[in-house]
Amino acid sequence: MEHILSRYGAEQQQPNAQPPPQVVELDAAILQEEMAKLRSAYV
């Protein structure tokens, strides 16, 4: 099990690895939701 995790970790360390576009869009949507919550909390 450890060798699988270490191999996965090594893959994650690639500096130029780009996540797939749908992941970026999902992150952006989550970020927008969080920003909206913060705005409503401070208003």
N, C-alpha and C positions, 0 to 999 in steps of 0.2 A: 504493500500500500504506500509506503514512504517513497519508493522510487517513482510511483505515478505522480504523487504530489510534487516531488522535486522536479520532475520533468515538466509538469504543468507550470511550476514556478519559473523554471528556466524560460519557457515559452513566453510567459508574461513579462519577462525582463527585457524583451526586445524593444529598444527605444523607438524604432520606427514602425512598430506594429499598430495598424489602424483598426479600430473596431468597425464592424459592419454599419452601414448608414442607418439601418433601422434602430440600432442601439443608440446612436447619436440623437436621433429624433426623439426616442423615448426619454433619454436623459434631458433633452431640452424641454419636453412637455412636463416632466416632473419638476424641473427647475422653475418653469413658469408658474406651476401650481403653488410651489413653496413661496415664490415671491408674492403671489397674490395673497396667500395666508399672512405673510409678514406685513404687507401693506394694510390689510384689513385690521390687523392687530394693533398697528401704530396709529391708525386714523381715529 
